[in-house]
């Protein structure tokens, strides 16, 4: 099939938007769990509110705030109570659709569980402070979030009169997957078991392995080197055109401002954005989320690689990469590609509660606890060597202050690994689940070390795939993984 015909087929899914936000904020930068799939308009629970402590580690600070949570008790018998399933909130707003859909809801039906979803402090509508200034963000941390959950569980046990017989099971995907495992480790008297999906347990500042997995996923899903070779060629052509014909290059990539006006950091951000396209493509490949526009459901590793590998007389691989970039722009409702570094920094410096999507908060957590900076050196030939570690450290300093330098960030990651154990975490009754296509598995446990801490590594699946509802298109290994998780829960709930 000729390239033009392929593009025509793909763009049948695309309605070009004439308005919408023009800036792509850190696409692919973290693991964010989407909405569950197959939602059919079921009635959603109303939000509830819990009075939470601001600082759990101060005996004299009595300040409180209101934390949002959701409850589904339709399977629960208060007279003969089953377990309590806790969906751990993460780096985004809690989505009430998870209260009626998802693999954990199917488990809840079997075990007659009470389902509760608690929103993470500082995200969504859970505001501990009046704004998001750097001073006020000092109370944003994973250990404060875990203490929130411990306080919530204790209060709920008292409210439901379940203090001595409640069996809480924590569920989480991505960063909440880490939190679920850490919650079981730090508060074993409150939480009986956990299902940790796609959770990065190792804090790592220079996370160059991320793009190694992205490239390997392209090989795995297409069965060879052709797609990677075309991507490599495209980047070499882009680098050459950046010097020889930047005007033509800018038109192909639909940039908001010409490259002639670009700073060095603008150019670095441009290359980061191109790589982010593939990070997004790979990380969420073929999952079952809703909220993904139906027009873009065919945008998968295989379909995009088919575009890149299409034979043409000119062999301008960069044009095919630019066509993919246009699809991603339209998917994000963006009229042009704003690669401006100043726009990036401006978006992170907004401190109001009403105009924030969680990006500033998550950047703060990476600068103080985890790093997780997806840098380019490991795959410089494929994506270019433009977004190195110093590029991300510079962002921390420009957004939060000069003290957030490399030593500060590395010390925060070191503290996290010492506090939680990294990949040497000491915990039991936790099942760790990862997909081979998900780049975050590089920082997680993928091999079983003990029968009470099993690891399920699902070949060919992406980020948090096991958490979404089952689909007739699911590969057999994903179906088997969900059943295996259910069996672990059955065994542990019987034993504990």
Wavefront OBJ file of the C-alpha trace (Angstrom):
o trace
v 0.000 0.000 0.000
v 1.371 3.417 -0.920
v 2.244 5.814 1.898
v -0.441 8.327 0.827
v -3.114 5.645 1.032
v -1.928 4.592 4.503
v -2.064 8.188 5.663
v -5.532 8.576 4.168
v -6.734 5.530 6.126
v -5.177 6.771 9.342
v -6.469 10.306 8.960
v -9.988 9.020 8.462
v -9.837 8.740 12.242
v -8.724 12.350 12.569
v -10.814 15.522 12.513
v -8.401 18.406 12.479
v -9.062 20.710 15.425
v -8.968 24.453 14.896
v -8.536 25.240 18.555
v -7.258 23.639 21.734
v -4.191 23.866 23.877
v -1.051 24.094 21.819
v 1.443 22.938 24.383
v 2.226 19.291 25.015
v 3.087 18.971 28.645
v 5.519 16.165 29.303
v 3.750 13.556 27.235
v 5.030 10.126 28.262
v 6.854 11.498 31.296
v 5.047 9.406 33.862
v 2.856 6.400 34.055
v -0.607 7.762 34.697
v -3.421 5.235 34.815
v -6.227 6.005 32.364
v -9.951 5.467 32.737
v -11.186 1.867 32.732
v -12.600 0.554 29.471
v -16.058 -0.652 28.475
v -17.837 1.985 30.575
v -21.516 1.980 29.597
v -22.886 4.864 31.620
v -23.330 3.047 34.927
v -24.300 5.219 37.879
v -21.190 6.551 39.563
v -20.818 7.116 43.320
v -20.742 10.607 44.737
v -17.592 11.991 46.279
v -17.118 11.709 50.019
v -14.721 13.654 52.198
v -12.368 12.656 54.993
v -10.721 15.051 57.469
v -7.028 14.353 57.028
v -3.922 15.581 58.885
v -1.621 17.956 57.036
v 1.626 16.643 58.531
v 1.566 13.125 59.941
v 5.126 13.376 61.190
v 4.637 16.373 63.446
v 3.065 15.810 66.853
v 2.309 19.487 67.310
v 0.918 20.397 63.870
v -2.851 19.921 64.181
v -3.836 21.391 60.819
v -6.236 19.353 58.700
v -7.705 19.314 55.202
v -10.441 17.460 53.282
v -9.433 14.410 51.247
v -11.740 13.074 48.547
v -12.688 9.419 48.256
v -15.302 7.199 46.601
v -17.113 4.087 47.823
v -18.884 1.189 46.102
v -20.564 -1.094 48.637
v -22.900 -2.892 46.225
v -21.111 -6.244 46.745
v -20.485 -5.841 50.475
v -22.491 -7.426 53.294
v -22.149 -5.268 56.400
v -23.534 -8.069 58.571
v -21.066 -10.622 57.259
v -18.278 -8.396 55.915
v -15.816 -9.513 53.299
v -12.494 -7.832 52.511
v -12.030 -4.131 51.816
v -10.395 -3.300 48.501
v -8.513 -0.001 48.454
v -7.689 1.647 45.135
v -4.670 3.855 45.844
v -4.737 7.282 44.218
v -1.785 8.647 42.295
v -0.505 11.546 40.232
v -3.877 12.612 38.894
v -7.492 13.070 39.878
v -9.350 10.029 41.215
v -11.736 8.727 38.539
v -15.094 7.441 39.871
v -15.419 5.224 36.782
v -12.943 2.898 38.468
v -15.639 2.295 41.088
v -17.752 0.362 38.584
v -15.207 -0.976 36.078
v -11.838 -2.665 36.056
v -10.400 -6.051 36.980
v -10.522 -5.199 40.673
v -14.320 -4.806 40.455
v -14.590 -8.331 39.054
v -12.486 -9.558 41.985
v -14.715 -7.590 44.369
v -17.812 -9.340 43.022
v -16.272 -12.743 43.757
v -14.999 -11.884 47.230
v -17.928 -9.608 48.170
v -15.554 -6.760 48.881
v -16.162 -3.150 49.828
v -14.409 -0.946 47.239
v -12.865 2.392 48.208
v -10.812 4.774 46.067
v -8.809 7.410 47.974
v -7.398 10.374 46.073
v -3.718 11.254 46.554
v -2.997 14.483 48.420
v -2.397 17.514 46.176
v -4.037 15.897 43.130
v -7.566 16.198 41.799
v -9.767 17.931 44.383
v -7.707 16.902 47.424
v -6.049 20.177 48.370
v -4.064 20.240 51.624
v -2.929 23.836 51.030
v -4.409 26.971 49.498
v -2.020 26.901 46.534
v 0.905 24.990 45.028
v 3.802 27.271 45.876
v 7.091 25.511 46.506
v 6.785 26.249 50.225
v 3.365 24.606 50.387
v 4.482 21.586 48.377
v 6.739 20.532 51.256
v 3.866 18.324 52.469
v 3.702 16.458 49.160
v 5.555 13.151 49.425
v 4.961 9.446 49.099
v 5.442 8.807 52.810
v 2.876 11.497 53.705
v 0.506 9.881 51.183
v 1.029 6.466 52.791
v 0.356 7.963 56.211
v -2.856 9.453 54.775
v -3.960 5.947 53.815
v -3.006 4.474 57.187
v -4.968 7.189 58.975
v -7.919 6.652 56.642
v -7.902 2.857 57.135
v -7.756 3.215 60.917
v -10.672 5.639 60.948
v -12.720 3.506 58.555
v -12.158 0.379 60.642
v -13.506 2.240 63.641
v -16.450 3.614 61.697
v -17.413 0.189 60.354
v -16.547 -1.567 63.630
v -14.130 -3.840 61.751
v -11.013 -3.146 63.768
v -10.068 -6.746 64.528
v -11.370 -8.538 61.451
v -10.931 -6.247 58.451
v -8.795 -7.565 55.617
v -7.659 -4.649 53.492
v -6.158 -5.288 50.053
v -4.417 -2.397 48.284
v -4.555 -2.021 44.503
v -2.573 0.440 42.435
v -1.152 0.972 38.970
v 2.020 2.869 38.048
v 3.146 5.154 40.921
v 0.113 3.945 42.958
v 1.369 0.430 42.231
v 4.517 1.330 44.133
v 2.428 2.919 46.872
v 0.328 -0.245 47.215
v 3.425 -2.360 47.837
v 4.928 0.229 50.185
v 1.647 0.473 52.097
v 1.701 -3.259 52.778
v 5.377 -3.018 53.799
v 5.064 0.025 56.080
v 1.659 -0.764 57.596
v 1.331 -4.589 57.628
v -0.974 -4.404 60.660
v -3.477 -2.455 58.554
v -3.096 -3.956 55.071
v -3.208 -7.721 54.508
v -2.128 -7.881 50.853
v -1.514 -5.795 47.759
v -1.614 -5.990 43.975
v 1.153 -3.767 42.597
v 0.730 -3.194 38.859
v 3.458 -1.535 36.775
v 4.971 -0.001 39.899
v 8.531 1.408 39.657
v 10.065 0.434 43.001
v 13.556 1.707 42.284
v 14.043 5.468 42.353
v 16.538 6.337 39.635
v 17.495 9.829 38.559
v 19.082 9.000 35.183
v 16.465 6.594 33.819
v 18.081 5.940 30.435
v 16.682 2.396 30.388
v 13.258 3.814 29.588
v 14.062 4.377 25.933
v 15.970 1.119 25.744
v 12.667 -0.629 26.490
v 10.827 1.600 24.013
v 13.195 0.530 21.243
v 13.062 -3.117 22.321
v 9.243 -2.939 22.304
v 9.331 -1.794 18.675
v 11.462 -4.834 17.863
v 9.283 -7.195 19.904
v 5.983 -6.114 18.392
v 7.207 -5.944 14.773
v 9.568 -8.917 14.814
v 12.700 -7.208 13.540
v 14.911 -4.157 13.100
v 13.151 -2.436 10.209
v 11.031 -0.065 12.300
v 13.963 0.900 14.539
v 16.168 1.455 11.493
v 13.622 3.794 9.927
v 13.241 5.715 13.164
v 17.014 6.053 13.388
v 17.195 7.229 9.784
v 14.412 9.756 10.376
v 16.313 11.338 13.247
v 19.506 11.560 11.222
v 17.575 13.299 8.447
v 15.994 15.690 10.974
v 19.414 16.592 12.358
v 20.702 17.308 8.860
v 17.668 19.382 7.880
v 17.853 21.372 11.108
v 21.029 22.882 9.599
v 20.320 22.769 5.858
v 16.592 23.526 5.560
v 14.953 24.339 8.926
v 11.984 26.028 7.214
v 10.933 22.858 5.378
v 11.479 20.812 8.521
v 9.291 23.161 10.543
v 6.461 22.877 8.042
v 6.580 19.083 8.120
v 6.368 19.023 11.928
v 3.807 21.838 12.147
v 5.856 23.799 14.675
v 4.304 26.879 16.276
v 7.345 29.056 15.721
v 10.145 28.757 13.137
v 13.359 27.051 14.098
v 15.220 30.243 13.170
v 13.866 31.773 16.403
v 14.596 28.717 18.540
v 16.984 28.609 21.474
v 19.170 25.639 22.327
v 16.668 24.552 24.984
v 13.842 24.893 22.468
v 15.614 22.464 20.160
v 16.235 20.041 23.007
v 12.560 20.224 23.884
v 11.658 19.575 20.248
v 13.603 16.315 20.228
v 12.135 15.407 23.604
v 8.633 15.881 22.199
v 9.325 13.567 19.259
v 10.630 10.899 21.607
v 7.603 11.434 23.857
v 5.381 10.481 20.921
v 6.935 7.025 20.975
v 6.950 6.867 24.748
v 3.191 7.454 24.705
v 2.674 5.017 21.842
v 4.589 2.198 23.519
v 3.585 2.762 27.126
v -0.149 2.553 26.400
v -0.045 0.241 23.396
v -3.333 -1.619 22.809
v -4.735 -1.093 26.317
v -8.469 -1.068 27.023
v -8.902 2.449 28.340
v -11.882 4.643 27.699
v -11.231 8.293 27.193
v -9.111 7.363 24.184
v -10.805 8.878 21.169
v -12.277 6.176 18.949
v -10.630 7.896 15.977
v -7.216 6.932 17.330
v -7.740 3.361 18.481
v -5.744 2.046 15.511
v -2.679 4.061 16.497
v -0.542 1.192 17.799
v 3.082 0.161 17.564
v 2.307 -2.035 14.582
v 0.299 0.548 12.641
v 2.827 3.331 13.226
v 5.770 1.095 12.374
v 3.951 0.107 9.182
v 3.820 3.791 8.291
v 7.519 4.248 9.022
v 8.530 1.168 7.036
v 6.405 1.918 3.968
v 8.554 1.917 0.858
v 8.706 5.138 -1.100
v 10.805 6.476 -3.911
v 12.252 9.366 -1.906
v 13.016 7.409 1.304
v 12.355 10.522 3.354
v 11.832 8.728 6.654
v 11.517 12.041 8.506
v 8.334 12.847 6.553
v 6.709 9.650 7.744
v 7.783 10.468 11.289
v 6.319 13.953 10.849
v 3.033 12.362 9.718
v 2.940 10.394 12.973
v 3.711 13.589 14.887
v 0.711 15.245 13.195
v -1.534 12.412 14.301
v -0.350 12.856 17.884
v -0.931 16.612 17.665
v -4.482 16.050 16.495
v -5.009 13.399 19.152
v -4.077 16.013 21.774
v -6.283 18.677 20.105
v -3.230 20.803 19.316
v -3.061 22.991 16.216
v 0.713 23.131 16.158
v 3.733 21.762 17.961
v 4.794 24.171 20.687
v 8.324 23.090 21.465
v 9.088 26.327 23.314
v 11.120 25.713 26.450
v 9.727 28.862 28.058
v 6.204 27.493 27.535
v 7.274 24.315 29.305
v 8.606 26.235 32.289
v 5.584 28.568 32.370
v 3.226 25.600 32.523
v 5.086 24.195 35.511
v 5.156 27.474 37.426
v 1.375 27.892 37.731
v 0.580 27.622 41.441
v -3.198 28.035 41.409
v -5.504 25.132 42.265
v -8.026 25.696 39.480
v -5.715 25.664 36.479
v -3.460 22.746 37.349
v -3.533 19.225 35.925
v -1.047 17.651 38.327
v 2.061 18.223 36.225
v 3.672 20.676 38.671
v 3.038 18.350 41.601
v 4.503 15.335 39.828
v 7.547 17.315 38.722
v 8.047 18.254 42.377
v 7.935 14.609 43.408
v 10.483 13.658 40.762
v 12.749 16.489 41.906
v 12.504 15.508 45.585
v 11.954 11.726 45.684
v 12.337 9.706 42.512
v 14.095 11.277 39.552
v 12.669 9.013 36.830
v 14.116 11.304 34.130
v 13.850 9.506 30.806
v 17.113 10.536 29.242
v 18.506 9.884 25.775
v 22.103 8.595 26.064
v 21.224 4.887 26.059
v 19.555 5.137 22.642
v 21.270 8.221 21.245
v 21.414 6.774 17.718
v 17.640 6.312 17.598
v 16.276 9.400 19.369
v 19.252 11.727 19.350
v 21.405 12.736 22.300
v 19.558 15.958 23.113
v 17.605 15.336 26.312
v 20.349 14.447 28.748
v 20.070 14.534 32.544
v 21.155 18.162 32.868
v 18.122 19.186 30.774
v 15.724 17.844 33.414
v 17.731 19.059 36.399
v 17.658 22.529 34.871
v 13.846 22.328 34.843
v 13.750 21.454 38.550
v 15.919 24.451 39.339
v 14.029 26.909 37.153
v 10.654 25.826 38.531
v 11.412 25.261 42.223
v 14.720 26.996 42.966
v 18.459 26.664 42.585
v 18.846 24.283 45.537
v 17.163 21.571 43.431
v 20.449 20.651 41.787
v 21.773 17.228 40.845
v 23.122 16.473 44.322
v 19.781 17.420 45.894
v 17.789 15.243 43.478
v 20.133 12.266 43.769
v 19.994 12.500 47.559
v 16.184 12.382 47.386
v 16.254 9.246 45.234
v 18.836 7.675 47.545
v 16.601 8.382 50.536
v 13.617 6.775 48.798
v 15.555 3.615 48.006
v 16.840 3.355 51.566
v 13.396 4.051 53.047
v 11.453 1.613 50.850
v 14.173 -0.840 49.848
v 14.123 -0.338 46.086
v 14.197 -3.690 44.313
v 15.270 -5.304 47.596
v 11.976 -4.411 49.257
v 11.206 -6.612 52.270
v 7.520 -7.433 52.048
v 5.149 -10.359 51.653
v 1.679 -10.990 50.263
v 2.237 -8.627 47.355
v 1.926 -9.641 43.718
v 4.029 -7.563 41.335
v 2.641 -7.309 37.801
v 4.432 -5.865 34.763
v 4.192 -5.961 30.977
v 7.184 -6.521 28.733
v 6.233 -3.577 26.482
v 5.908 -1.170 29.423
v 9.152 0.828 29.842
v 8.510 1.160 33.583
v 9.136 -2.544 34.142
v 12.846 -1.694 34.048
v 12.472 -0.281 37.573
v 10.204 -3.004 38.931
v 10.274 -6.600 40.142
v 9.671 -8.980 37.226
v 11.055 -12.250 38.640
v 9.504 -14.139 41.554
v 11.802 -14.280 44.578
v 9.408 -15.877 47.062
v 6.029 -17.599 46.851
v 4.506 -14.820 48.975
v 5.888 -12.096 46.693
v 5.166 -13.473 43.212
v 5.987 -11.580 40.046
v 3.855 -11.836 36.926
v 5.617 -10.647 33.773
v 3.195 -10.494 30.854
v 4.784 -10.723 27.437
v 3.525 -8.251 24.866
v 1.438 -6.045 27.167
v 1.877 -2.426 28.147
v 1.378 -0.201 31.173
v -1.164 -1.458 33.772
v -2.825 -3.677 31.165
v -4.004 -6.184 33.782
v -6.028 -3.530 35.611
v -8.372 -2.741 32.742
v -11.526 -4.764 32.081
v -11.196 -7.910 30.021
v -11.697 -7.680 26.266
v -12.268 -10.325 23.602
v -9.100 -9.024 21.965
v -6.907 -9.625 25.009
v -3.985 -11.986 24.405
v -4.211 -15.269 26.340
v -1.257 -14.390 28.572
v -3.109 -11.278 29.818
v -6.250 -13.293 30.556
v -4.134 -15.837 32.406
v -2.444 -13.089 34.447
v -5.779 -11.743 35.684
v -6.825 -15.252 36.735
v -3.489 -15.783 38.472
v -3.913 -12.560 40.470
v -7.401 -13.668 41.472
v -6.031 -16.999 42.701
v -3.392 -15.290 44.835
v -6.101 -13.136 46.384
v -8.236 -16.188 47.115
v -5.338 -17.975 48.793
v -4.183 -15.005 50.828
v -7.647 -13.972 51.973
v -8.190 -17.518 53.187
v -4.827 -17.697 54.982
v -4.669 -14.282 56.618
l 1 2 3 4 5 6 7 8 9 10 11 12 13 14 15 16 17 18 19 20 21 22 23 24 25 26 27 28 29 30 31 32 33 34 35 36 37 38 39 40 41 42 43 44 45 46 47 48 49 50 51 52 53 54 55 56 57 58 59 60 61 62 63 64 65 66 67 68 69 70 71 72 73 74 75 76 77 78 79 80 81 82 83 84 85 86 87 88 89 90 91 92 93 94 95 96 97 98 99 100 101 102 103 104 105 106 107 108 109 110 111 112 113 114 115 116 117 118 119 120 121 122 123 124 125 126 127 128 129 130 131 132 133 134 135 136 137 138 139 140 141 142 143 144 145 146 147 148 149 150 151 152 153 154 155 156 157 158 159 160 161 162 163 164 165 166 167 168 169 170 171 172 173 174 175 176 177 178 179 180 181 182 183 184 185 186 187 188 189 190 191 192 193 194 195 196 197 198 199 200 201 202 203 204 205 206 207 208 209 210 211 212 213 214 215 216 217 218 219 220 221 222 223 224 225 226 227 228 229 230 231 232 233 234 235 236 237 238 239 240 241 242 243 244 245 246 247 248 249 250 251 252 253 254 255 256 257 258 259 260 261 262 263 264 265 266 267 268 269 270 271 272 273 274 275 276 277 278 279 280 281 282 283 284 285 286 287 288 289 290 291 292 293 294 295 296 297 298 299 300 301 302 303 304 305 306 307 308 309 310 311 312 313 314 315 316 317 318 319 320 321 322 323 324 325 326 327 328 329 330 331 332 333 334 335 336 337 338 339 340 341 342 343 344 345 346 347 348 349 350 351 352 353 354 355 356 357 358 359 360 361 362 363 364 365 366 367 368 369 370 371 372 373 374 375 376 377 378 379 380 381 382 383 384 385 386 387 388 389 390 391 392 393 394 395 396 397 398 399 400 401 402 403 404 405 406 407 408 409 410 411 412 413 414 415 416 417 418 419 420 421 422 423 424 425 426 427 428 429 430 431 432 433 434 435 436 437 438 439 440 441 442 443 444 445 446 447 448 449 450 451 452 453 454 455 456 457 458 459 460 461 462 463 464 465 466 467 468 469 470 471 472 473 474 475 476 477 478 479 480 481 482 483 484 485 486 487 488 489 490 491 492 493 494 495 496
